[in-house]
Amino acid sequence: MIKQTQLLSLSIKDFFTPYFLGLALIPLITTLIILFSLLAYGLQSLDDTMNAVRIEKTTTQYSDQHESHSQSSMNVSFDDNATKTSFFDIDPVSLFDSLQNSDLLSSLFQYEWLRWLIHKLVFLVAGYFILILAVIIAVIIVGFFTPLVVNKLKQRHYPSLQIKGHGSILGVLWYTIKAFLIMSLLYIVLIPLYFIPLVNILAFNLPAYYFFHKMLVFDVGSSINTKIEYLQIKSMVGNKIRIRTLFMYLLTLIPLVGIFFPLFFVIYLAHIFMSESMELRMAQTAKQ
């Protein structure tokens, strides 16, 4: 426990040095630029779509031999002079056409409070995914700086440790794509759980944590150890690493923390892998 406390203390001291703080600003600024660009485009797309689609409430009267009925429907007309853009080229006319056949939905959407509630729920869900997207972008960006972090920590604290990284650029790219695809698949598989209170919190965050954990651990471990050493360390202290990455992930759910502190997470994990590497190699040398 003392050892882990010392590693955490070293990581904090290292992070708050001019060198690492400067590196931490790069993923922060880059992520903010990407997010604000996507947000601006998304808001413009939403505004264009709303201007392009005009929904009018009409009432038609019809009668037969015995009685007269009043029927309400949602008639949709499209403004040809407006500009419509969308991320996925969704045709709003088709969307509303499918809704107009439901008298219940047509009646419910007349209430201002219901439209307000739906509006807030949409922004809440969108806000969550924007936060997760920010974390994913920051983790991917900080991965490019992992070798710099490892070399700097080696010079400061582990001068006798030999760096034996493994993998290639194509290998890292494939690992990232595979982790992203698995995360996306988990989001789809867990859809039924999104509607269960409390359980949906776990269901929403499990896929993102999977990607977060996989990328951080692989980036650090592959930059320091051979593949055999990497697997050995994961088998020895894998559960301890999972506990720490879980705590790190929970911190990322705090706005801005998730895009400023990934470099600190890399520093902390690098300390863990380097200290474990030294012990592992000393033990192997003693056996020989």
C-alpha positions as semicolon CSV with decimal commas, in nm:
position;residue;x (nm);y (nm);z (nm)
1;M;0,000;0,000;0,000
2;I;0,291;0,230;0,080
3;K;0,439;0,159;-0,260
4;Q;0,120;0,253;-0,440
5;T;0,091;0,569;-0,232
6;Q;0,444;0,665;-0,328
7;L;0,371;0,603;-0,697
8;L;0,061;0,822;-0,677
9;S;0,260;1,097;-0,502
10;L;0,533;1,079;-0,768
11;S;0,272;1,093;-1,044
12;I;0,113;1,408;-0,899
13;K;0,450;1,579;-0,865
14;D;0,548;1,483;-1,220
15;F;0,219;1,600;-1,368
16;F;0,245;1,946;-1,215
17;T;0,579;2,020;-1,377
18;P;0,599;2,266;-1,670
19;Y;0,691;1,990;-1,915
20;F;0,391;1,765;-1,846
21;L;0,146;2,050;-1,797
22;G;0,246;2,177;-2,141
23;L;0,180;1,834;-2,290
24;A;-0,155;1,813;-2,109
25;L;-0,273;2,134;-2,275
26;I;-0,236;1,986;-2,624
27;P;-0,512;1,720;-2,593
28;L;-0,724;1,970;-2,398
29;I;-0,710;2,239;-2,667
30;T;-0,736;1,991;-2,955
31;T;-1,038;1,816;-2,803
32;L;-1,216;2,146;-2,734
33;I;-1,160;2,260;-3,093
34;I;-1,301;1,933;-3,231
35;L;-1,600;1,938;-2,996
36;F;-1,691;2,301;-3,059
37;S;-1,662;2,244;-3,434
38;L;-1,895;1,942;-3,414
39;L;-2,132;2,132;-3,186
40;A;-2,147;2,431;-3,420
41;Y;-2,212;2,207;-3,718
42;G;-2,475;2,010;-3,528
43;L;-2,661;2,321;-3,413
44;Q;-2,656;2,463;-3,764
45;S;-2,787;2,133;-3,902
46;L;-3,065;2,128;-3,644
47;D;-3,157;2,488;-3,718
48;D;-3,162;2,425;-4,094
49;T;-3,376;2,114;-4,050
50;M;-3,627;2,294;-3,828
51;N;-3,652;2,576;-4,080
52;A;-3,697;2,332;-4,364
53;V;-3,978;2,135;-4,205
54;R;-4,309;2,309;-4,137
55;I;-4,563;2,117;-3,935
56;E;-4,917;2,240;-3,947
57;K;-5,204;2,123;-3,734
58;T;-5,517;2,088;-3,942
59;T;-5,865;1,967;-3,872
60;T;-6,075;1,793;-4,129
61;Q;-6,441;1,727;-4,112
62;Y;-6,613;1,428;-4,257
63;S;-6,962;1,283;-4,216
64;D;-7,170;0,982;-4,304
65;Q;-7,541;0,916;-4,306
66;H;-7,577;0,912;-3,929
67;E;-7,311;1,131;-3,763
68;S;-7,029;1,380;-3,813
69;H;-6,674;1,323;-3,695
70;S;-6,375;1,547;-3,644
71;Q;-6,033;1,408;-3,723
72;S;-5,695;1,564;-3,642
73;S;-5,378;1,486;-3,822
74;M;-5,026;1,614;-3,859
75;N;-4,979;1,742;-4,212
76;V;-4,622;1,795;-4,313
77;S;-4,506;2,027;-4,585
78;F;-4,151;2,087;-4,691
79;D;-4,015;2,429;-4,765
80;D;-3,819;2,396;-5,090
81;N;-3,650;2,732;-5,033
82;A;-3,494;2,623;-4,706
83;T;-3,167;2,440;-4,672
84;K;-3,170;2,100;-4,509
85;T;-2,856;1,937;-4,378
86;S;-2,810;1,649;-4,140
87;F;-2,540;1,421;-4,009
88;F;-2,715;1,112;-4,138
89;D;-2,934;1,265;-4,412
90;I;-3,247;1,166;-4,221
91;D;-3,557;1,272;-4,411
92;P;-3,772;1,456;-4,154
93;V;-4,079;1,428;-4,377
94;S;-4,067;1,049;-4,358
95;L;-4,016;1,073;-3,984
96;F;-4,323;1,287;-3,925
97;D;-4,527;1,086;-4,176
98;S;-4,472;0,783;-3,955
99;L;-4,585;0,980;-3,651
100;Q;-4,897;1,130;-3,800
101;N;-5,068;0,792;-3,817
102;S;-5,072;0,782;-3,438
103;D;-5,360;0,986;-3,299
104;L;-5,216;0,950;-2,950
105;L;-4,880;1,102;-3,044
106;S;-5,053;1,372;-3,244
107;S;-5,254;1,467;-2,936
108;L;-4,963;1,447;-2,694
109;F;-4,734;1,670;-2,898
110;Q;-4,987;1,951;-2,865
111;Y;-4,882;1,999;-2,501
112;E;-4,605;2,250;-2,444
113;W;-4,479;2,081;-2,127
114;L;-4,432;1,748;-2,308
115;R;-4,236;1,907;-2,590
116;W;-4,022;2,084;-2,327
117;L;-3,958;1,754;-2,145
118;I;-3,860;1,572;-2,463
119;H;-3,634;1,863;-2,558
120;K;-3,455;1,848;-2,221
121;L;-3,418;1,469;-2,234
122;V;-3,265;1,488;-2,580
123;F;-3,012;1,747;-2,464
124;L;-2,935;1,541;-2,151
125;V;-2,859;1,228;-2,353
126;A;-2,667;1,431;-2,612
127;G;-2,467;1,598;-2,332
128;Y;-2,365;1,258;-2,195
129;F;-2,246;1,132;-2,531
130;I;-2,060;1,458;-2,596
131;L;-1,881;1,407;-2,262
132;I;-1,791;1,048;-2,351
133;L;-1,682;1,155;-2,699
134;A;-1,454;1,415;-2,542
135;V;-1,293;1,149;-2,322
136;I;-1,244;0,914;-2,618
137;I;-1,084;1,187;-2,828
138;A;-0,857;1,295;-2,542
139;V;-0,746;0,936;-2,471
140;I;-0,664;0,877;-2,839
141;I;-0,469;1,204;-2,864
142;V;-0,274;1,147;-2,544
143;G;-0,173;0,806;-2,676
144;F;0,059;0,982;-2,921
145;F;0,246;1,135;-2,626
146;T;0,288;0,812;-2,427
147;P;0,644;0,743;-2,558
148;L;0,745;1,097;-2,456
149;V;0,598;1,044;-2,110
150;V;0,773;0,709;-2,070
151;N;1,112;0,846;-2,176
152;K;1,084;1,146;-1,945
153;L;0,987;0,932;-1,645
154;K;1,270;0,691;-1,721
155;Q;1,521;0,977;-1,712
156;R;1,382;1,116;-1,386
157;H;1,308;0,801;-1,184
158;Y;1,417;0,482;-1,361
159;P;1,753;0,549;-1,533
160;S;1,859;0,183;-1,511
161;L;1,537;0,048;-1,662
162;Q;1,563;-0,065;-2,022
163;I;1,261;0,024;-2,233
164;K;1,152;-0,275;-2,442
165;G;0,835;-0,160;-2,610
166;H;0,655;-0,379;-2,860
167;G;0,410;-0,327;-3,141
168;S;0,393;-0,112;-3,453
169;I;0,188;0,180;-3,579
170;L;-0,038;-0,055;-3,774
171;G;-0,072;-0,278;-3,469
172;V;-0,174;0,015;-3,250
173;L;-0,418;0,135;-3,516
174;W;-0,578;-0,208;-3,542
175;Y;-0,601;-0,235;-3,160
176;T;-0,773;0,105;-3,146
177;I;-1,021;0,014;-3,421
178;K;-1,097;-0,321;-3,256
179;A;-1,154;-0,160;-2,914
180;F;-1,379;0,105;-3,071
181;L;-1,585;-0,157;-3,256
182;I;-1,630;-0,364;-2,940
183;M;-1,736;-0,051;-2,751
184;S;-1,990;0,031;-3,023
185;L;-2,122;-0,328;-3,017
186;L;-2,162;-0,311;-2,639
187;Y;-2,366;0,009;-2,672
188;I;-2,600;-0,174;-2,912
189;V;-2,624;-0,498;-2,710
190;L;-2,703;-0,311;-2,387
191;I;-2,989;-0,106;-2,537
192;P;-3,261;-0,301;-2,345
193;L;-3,095;-0,202;-2,016
194;Y;-3,107;0,169;-2,093
195;F;-3,473;0,179;-1,988
196;I;-3,417;0,029;-1,642
197;P;-3,351;0,294;-1,373
198;L;-3,009;0,273;-1,202
199;V;-2,911;-0,023;-1,420
200;N;-2,901;0,215;-1,718
201;I;-2,622;0,412;-1,548
202;L;-2,401;0,103;-1,558
203;A;-2,517;0,013;-1,908
204;F;-2,432;0,357;-2,044
205;N;-2,086;0,369;-1,887
206;L;-1,964;0,011;-1,926
207;P;-1,879;0,038;-2,300
208;A;-1,698;0,369;-2,253
209;Y;-1,501;0,233;-1,957
210;Y;-1,404;-0,071;-2,164
211;F;-1,252;0,152;-2,433
212;F;-1,092;0,385;-2,176
213;H;-0,927;0,098;-1,985
214;K;-0,811;-0,093;-2,291
215;M;-0,654;0,206;-2,464
216;L;-0,471;0,348;-2,161
217;V;-0,330;0,016;-2,043
218;F;-0,224;-0,092;-2,392
219;D;-0,065;0,245;-2,476
220;V;0,145;0,242;-2,160
221;G;0,228;-0,128;-2,145
222;S;0,324;-0,161;-2,512
223;S;0,552;0,142;-2,481
224;I;0,749;-0,007;-2,190
225;N;0,747;-0,386;-2,206
226;T;0,785;-0,673;-2,445
227;K;0,463;-0,855;-2,524
228;I;0,551;-1,137;-2,282
229;E;0,633;-0,896;-1,999
230;Y;0,317;-0,698;-2,073
231;L;0,101;-1,010;-2,037
232;Q;0,287;-1,118;-1,722
233;I;0,234;-0,783;-1,552
234;K;-0,134;-0,784;-1,647
235;S;-0,174;-1,130;-1,496
236;M;0,004;-1,025;-1,175
237;V;-0,154;-0,686;-1,107
238;G;-0,438;-0,675;-1,360
239;N;-0,711;-0,637;-1,096
240;K;-0,524;-0,354;-0,923
241;I;-0,488;-0,176;-1,257
242;R;-0,860;-0,219;-1,328
243;I;-0,949;-0,063;-0,994
244;R;-0,729;0,236;-1,070
245;T;-0,855;0,281;-1,426
246;L;-1,213;0,258;-1,296
247;F;-1,141;0,541;-1,052
248;M;-0,977;0,736;-1,334
249;Y;-1,282;0,684;-1,555
250;L;-1,516;0,810;-1,283
251;L;-1,305;1,124;-1,265
252;T;-1,343;1,175;-1,639
253;L;-1,721;1,208;-1,594
254;I;-1,651;1,547;-1,435
255;P;-1,661;1,804;-1,720
256;L;-1,314;1,918;-1,840
257;V;-1,138;1,669;-1,608
258;G;-1,175;1,401;-1,873
259;I;-0,992;1,605;-2,136
260;F;-0,721;1,757;-1,916
261;F;-0,611;1,469;-1,691
262;P;-0,564;1,174;-1,932
263;L;-0,195;1,262;-1,938
264;F;-0,186;1,227;-1,557
265;F;-0,348;0,884;-1,594
266;V;-0,075;0,786;-1,839
267;I;0,192;0,908;-1,597
268;Y;0,043;0,708;-1,310
269;L;0,007;0,390;-1,516
270;A;0,361;0,434;-1,650
271;H;0,491;0,445;-1,292
272;I;0,301;0,124;-1,214
273;F;0,431;-0,059;-1,522
274;M;0,788;0,062;-1,472
275;S;0,803;-0,036;-1,105
276;E;0,647;-0,375;-1,183
277;S;0,891;-0,421;-1,473
278;M;1,189;-0,363;-1,246
279;E;1,061;-0,617;-0,992
280;L;0,980;-0,868;-1,264
281;R;1,322;-0,841;-1,425
282;M;1,499;-0,858;-1,088
283;A;1,307;-1,174;-1,005
284;Q;1,396;-1,329;-1,340
285;T;1,763;-1,238;-1,294
286;A;1,766;-1,392;-0,946
287;K;1,626;-1,719;-1,084
288;Q;1,901;-1,734;-1,344
